[in-house]
């Protein structure tokens, strides 16, 4: 592996740069097209994208072909001009791809206007610009765009591999006094305590953001101490579950906190705690926090990045209504 491994490739500006390189390689990667079709802003808004998506669905040739038929799809004015300039840039990048990834990347960043857009953002974008400069230097060691993209994909595959299992120490534990048995017990969590004999539903205990708790189906109860996670019995769990919840009937989880306005939609970004973990939403798109993101340290900028990454994958799917028998 090369210097690419040391770069923050999951950052938005890096994904934008790599997407432009995928265009130069002649890739039909739809996700890459969606990520940079309006980055920098070309006036290709939500309405234009909906027309392209509808045309692609009706025509059957897909999103990429639909871009080439934007006018036929009903796109006019500035959005149409933006799509045409984007496709022209792609042709330039493809024609210059033999000059190496560093040259192609400089052309993409300059001719697209993305670098200029970042520079007008002031000091807030200084880190993004430095990252892109580092990327240009890193890809200069590759003879062709294809080889560089192969390594990027290898790095992404490696990052996606399961991480070794870890567990946090209890608040009463210290590294100096931690034994092998303690470590094994911590790694055993969450623990299945047993099955409720009344209905056969499994009961587990685990440590959460708000402390230790036991869980049976959709029902849960807090435990008094972390040590109970290792010692609580099935009978004790049943006793706790038999007691009414302090909050009464279950209610929707309140937002964890509000962040700034999303630069794309203009709506307030809200950080929520969902069934599959914390996520951010602007009311239209939801994006789960990534590996390395924390609820406490999540910034407005990172939340906007997560939503932009989700938005680049296309519009959210509509839930199908189940037909009711009369």
Beta strands, then each sheet from edge to edge (+ up, - down):
strand 1: 191-195
strand 2: 202-208
strand 3: 211-216
strand 4: 219-222
strand 5: 257-261
strand 6: 268-274
strand 7: 277-281
strand 8: 286-288
sheet 1: 1+ 2- 3+ 4-
sheet 2: 5+ 6- 7+ 8-
end
